[in-house]
Amino acid sequence: MPLLDEVEQSVRQDGTFMRNRSLEGIAEIRRRDAAGEAIPSHQLAGLIGTITLECEKDVGREPERALRKITLGLRLIDAWQDRLAQGASTVSTHQVTLLMLRWFLRGDAADQQRAHQIVEALDRSVTDPKEQGRATYRLAADYEDLARMARTAGRGREQQIALLRDGIALNKAGRARYPAYDSMVGLNALYGKLQFVSGGSALPAYLDEWLSYLKTLPAESQAKSGQSISGALFQQGRDDEAVEWLTRYFDYWESAPMPPALQTRFRESRCVHLGGDDDFAAFEQRAPSRAAPIRERACAGVKLEFDVQQAVDALTSKD
């Protein structure tokens, strides 16, 4: 098969945490090819996927190595296009990621433009309205990943913020274009990551923008976002607003129809999350009498393998 020798050489030279998996995939492709067997699209796509994962790991610390793998991954997609027809959607997702990584490293606007075009085509090809918008959602998440890579690579605070802002804008545009697809988790994550840029949190400058946007959404979307936005509000000492949003979050999920087992898992998850939330812990320090009933509500009826309160005390201890 074209390029397979080059792929193997590249994996042996530059492969890292997915090296063995890649070599196993290459060996299986060779075996099938030698036996005259059809090679399933998912096996070819899987090899491209492992290369893409390594590229994502390399970009921040080993940009030259990442570029070699990105170039190879894109060449594989072009060379195997006919063989990959059955897994076209998955392969296109890898292609978008590789193009965005190359754009990040080289700054060629054509790569970014091509990635956006592929995403638009993917979403247009979907017939189920509830799934239309997934590709745009993933691309917005790619910007979140690029912001993290920018920090790892030592790039400036302004670029990190700009990448997150681009992802936020793309997510919002996708929500407007494809309202049936629920992309709130991604949007809240993008805003939340503004806390972690170099030089200290940038979230205070954008918190009111986040709040204003949430208030334009249906009540259900607002309630689902309550936990995310409450943490940011607690962080800024805006306790009254934070308690209101967290209460709406609890109210929604406690009344949402779901099997008892799932409800139990939700309560456990909610209790554990609150136990490890530094922003809520700071609120407990400021206003223990107000925080106590919230914690009691979050953990009511929850039996975990460890004592939640002991874990919280350990996390918030000044010793």
C-alpha positions, 0 to 999 in steps of 0.5 A, spaced: 500 500 500 502 507 498 506 510 504 505 504 509 513 503 509 513 511 510 508 510 516 512 504 519 518 508 519 515 514 521 512 510 527 519 507 529 522 514 529 517 519 532 512 514 535 511 515 542 505 513 547 501 510 541 507 507 538 506 499 539 498 500 537 500 503 531 505 498 529 500 493 531 495 496 526 500 496 520 502 489 521 495 487 521 494 492 514 500 488 511 497 481 513 490 483 510 493 486 504 498 480 503 492 475 503 488 479 498 483 480 504 479 487 504 482 492 509 476 495 513 475 502 513 475 502 521 482 499 521 485 505 516 481 510 520 484 507 526 491 508 524 490 515 522 487 516 529 493 514 533 497 518 529 492 524 530 492 523 538 500 523 538 500 529 534 496 533 539 500 531 545 507 533 541 504 540 539 506 544 545 513 541 546 515 537 540 512 542 534 517 539 529 516 532 531 508 534 531 509 537 524 512 531 521 506 527 523 501 532 521 504 532 514 504 524 514 497 523 517 494 528 512 497 525 506 494 518 508 487 521 508 489 523 501 492 517 499 487 512 502 480 517 500 477 511 496 478 506 501 476 510 507 469 512 504 465 508 509 468 511 515 468 518 512 465 522 517 470 519 522 476 521 518 474 528 516 474 529 524 481 527 524 483 531 518 480 537 521 484 536 527 490 535 523 489 541 519 487 546 525 494 543 529 498 545 522 494 552 522 496 553 530 504 551 528 505 554 521 499 560 521 497 558 514 490 561 514 488 556 508 489 550 513 484 554 518 479 555 512 479 548 510 478 545 517 472 550 517 469 548 510 470 541 512 466 542 518 460 546 515 460 540 510 459 535 515 454 538 519 450 539 512 450 532 511 447 530 517 439 529 516 437 528 524 436 535 527 439 533 534 445 531 531 446 537 526 451 541 529 456 536 532 462 537 528 461 545 529 461 543 537 467 539 536 471 544 532 469 549 538 472 544 542 479 544 538 480 551 540 479 550 547 485 544 546 489 549 542 489 554 548 491 549 552 497 547 547 499 555 547 500 555 554 504 549 554 508 552 548 509 558 552 505 562 547 502 569 550 496 570 554 493 574 549 493 568 544 491 563 549 485 568 550 484 569 543 483 562 541 478 561 547 474 567 544 474 564 537 472 557 540 466 561 544 464 565 538 464 558 534 460 555 539 455 560 539 454 561 532 453 553 531 448 554 537 444 559 533 445 555 526 443 548 529 438 550 535 436 542 536 443 540 538 445 541 545 452 544 545 452 548 552 457 543 556 462 545 551 460 553 551 461 553 559 467 549 558 470 554 554 468 560 558 471 556 564 478 555 561 479 562 561 481 561 568 487 557 566 491 562 561 498 564 563 498 570 568 492 569 572 485 568 570 482 572 565 475 570 567 473 576 571 473 580 564 468 575 561 464 573 566 458 578 565 458 576 558 457 569 559 452 570 564 448 575 559 448 570 554 446 564 559 440 569 560 438 569 553 437 561 553 431 557 555 430 555 562 432 548 561 439 550 558 440 555 564 439 550 569 444 545 566 449 551 566 448 552 573 454 548 576 459 551 571 457 558 572 456 558 580 463 556 580 465 562 577 461 566 581 463 563 587 470 565 585 469 572 584 465 573 591 458 573 588 455 569 593 448 570 592 448 569 584 452 563 585 447 560 590 441 562 586 444 558 579 447 552 583 440 552 586 437 552 579 441 546 577 439 542 583 432 543 582 432 541 575 436 535 576 432 533 582 426 533 578 428 531 571 425 524 569 431 518 569 431 511 572 433 511 579 440 508 578 442 514 574 439 519 579 443 515 584 449 516 580 448 523 579 447 525 586 454 521 588 457 525 582 454 532 585 456 530 592 463 528 590 464 534 585 462 539 591 467 536 595 473 537 591 470 544 588 475 550 591 470 555 589 465 552 593 470 551 599 472 558 599 464 560 600 464 555 606 470 559 609 466 565 608 459 563 610 459 556 613 452 557 615 449 559 608 454 553 605 452 548 610 445 546 607 447 546 600 452 541 602 447 537 605 442 537 600 448 535 595 450 529 599 443 527 602 442 520 601 449 519 598 453 513 601 460 513 598 466 509 600 470 514 603 467 520 608 466 526 604 466 531 610 473 528 612 475 529 604 473 536 604 476 538 611 483 535 608 482 539 602 480 546 605 485 545 611 490 550 612 495 545 616 
